Amino acid sequence: MKRRKNSASTSRSGLPSGMTLLEVLVSLSIFLGSFAAVSQLFNLGSRAAIRAALETQAVLRCESKLAELVAGVESLEAGEATPYEDDPRWNWSLVVNAAEQNPSLMEVVVTVAFQPEAAPEGHRFSLTRLLLDPQVVLDAEEEAAAAAEAEEAEAP
């Protein structure tokens, strides 16, 4: 009679079945390396999402502040790092320059910045717009009113 060999400990070729310690270590190192790469990708994706959210909020705040300046809610006086009332981590600044193309225009630059407590560097966004100088508009209205009064005075 032939004796059967224990099939759990050997294979058909006569070699021991199962995995060696070296195979376990190689597969474990491959698994850990791929896990580290996936976690780095996850970290990179979450940082990009935060950056995109900050960029979107900066654009909206900048456009809103520029609309307030155009509507006359805020004065067109240059200012530095004025915090927003709803979130003091956000601040805005205004730079007003005479436009080079036309002296009746003003170049208005609104800069919005986010400064977190823990990070040394925040996020900045600037928006530039050319506006008609309010003094030019007032002068034109005064000239038009003076011309109308002069016409009324001349008319019998």
C-alpha positions in Angstrom: 0.0 0.0 0.0 1.0 3.5 -0.8 0.9 6.0 1.9 -0.7 9.3 1.2 1.2 12.4 1.9 -0.4 15.2 3.8 -1.8 17.4 1.1 -1.8 20.4 3.4 1.9 20.5 3.8 3.1 19.5 0.3 1.9 20.1 -3.2 1.8 17.6 -6.1 5.3 18.5 -7.2 6.7 17.6 -3.8 7.4 21.2 -2.7 5.9 22.6 0.4 2.7 24.5 -0.2 2.0 27.9 1.3 3.9 31.2 1.3 7.4 31.7 2.5 8.4 34.6 4.8 10.1 36.3 1.9 6.9 36.2 -0.2 4.9 37.6 2.7 7.3 40.4 3.2 7.4 41.4 -0.5 3.6 41.4 -0.7 3.3 43.4 2.5 5.8 46.0 1.2 3.9 46.3 -2.1 0.6 46.7 -0.2 2.1 49.4 2.1 3.7 51.2 -0.8 0.4 51.3 -2.7 -1.4 52.4 0.4 1.0 55.3 1.0 0.6 56.4 -2.7 -3.2 56.3 -2.4 -3.2 58.3 0.9 -0.9 60.9 -0.7 -3.4 61.2 -3.6 -6.2 61.6 -1.2 -4.3 64.3 0.7 -3.5 66.1 -2.5 -7.1 66.0 -3.6 -8.4 67.4 -0.3 -5.9 70.2 -0.5 -6.9 71.0 -4.0 -10.6 71.1 -3.0 -9.8 73.5 -0.1 -7.8 75.7 -2.5 -10.7 75.7 -5.0 -13.2 76.6 -2.3 -11.0 79.5 -1.1 -10.5 80.7 -4.7 -14.3 80.7 -5.3 -15.0 82.5 -2.0 -12.3 85.1 -2.8 -13.7 85.8 -6.3 -17.2 86.2 -4.8 -16.0 88.5 -2.1 -14.0 90.6 -4.5 -16.8 91.0 -7.0 -19.2 91.9 -4.2 -16.8 94.6 -2.8 -16.3 96.0 -6.2 -20.0 96.2 -6.8 -20.4 98.1 -3.5 -17.7 100.5 -4.7 -19.5 101.1 -8.0 -22.8 101.5 -6.3 -21.4 104.0 -3.8 -22.0 102.0 -0.7 -18.2 102.1 0.0 -16.1 105.1 -0.6 -13.4 105.1 -3.3 -10.6 105.9 -0.8 -7.6 103.6 -0.8 -7.4 101.4 2.2 -5.3 98.6 3.5 -6.4 95.2 5.1 -9.9 96.1 6.2 -11.4 92.9 7.7 -14.9 91.7 6.7 -17.5 91.8 9.4 -18.7 88.3 8.9 -15.3 86.6 9.0 -12.2 88.5 10.3 -9.9 86.0 8.6 -10.9 87.6 5.3 -9.8 91.2 4.6 -9.9 93.5 1.6 -7.8 96.4 0.4 -8.4 99.0 -2.2 -5.9 100.8 -4.5 -7.1 103.7 -6.7 -4.9 105.0 -9.5 -5.5 107.4 -12.3 -5.8 105.5 -15.5 -3.1 106.0 -18.1 -5.4 105.8 -21.1 -7.9 108.5 -20.1 -7.6 111.1 -17.3 -11.3 110.9 -16.6 -11.0 107.2 -15.7 -9.8 105.7 -12.4 -8.2 102.2 -12.1 -9.7 100.5 -9.1 -7.9 97.4 -7.7 -9.7 95.4 -5.0 -7.6 92.7 -3.3 -9.2 90.1 -1.1 -7.0 88.0 1.2 -7.6 85.0 3.4 -5.3 84.6 6.4 -5.8 81.5 8.4 -4.6 81.4 12.0 -2.2 78.4 11.7 -0.7 78.9 8.2 1.9 81.6 7.5 0.7 82.2 4.0 -3.0 82.7 3.0 -4.8 83.1 -0.3 -5.1 86.3 -2.3 -7.2 87.4 -5.2 -7.3 90.8 -7.0 -9.8 92.3 -9.4 -9.1 95.5 -11.4 -11.8 97.7 -13.0 -11.8 101.1 -14.8 -14.4 103.5 -13.4 -15.4 106.9 -14.4 -14.0 109.5 -12.0 -16.9 110.8 -9.9 -15.4 114.3 -9.9 -15.6 114.4 -13.8 -19.3 113.4 -13.5 -19.9 116.2 -11.0 -18.1 118.8 -13.1 -20.1 117.8 -16.2 -23.4 118.1 -14.2 -22.4 121.5 -12.9 -21.5 122.7 -16.4 -24.8 121.4 -17.7 -26.7 123.1 -14.9 -24.8 126.4 -15.5 -25.5 126.2 -19.3 -29.2 125.6 -18.6 -29.4 128.5 -16.3 -27.6 130.7 -18.8 -30.1 129.7 -21.5 -33.0 130.4 -19.2 -31.6 133.8 -18.3 -31.1 134.7 -22.0 -34.6 133.6 -23.0 -37.3 136.3 -22.6 
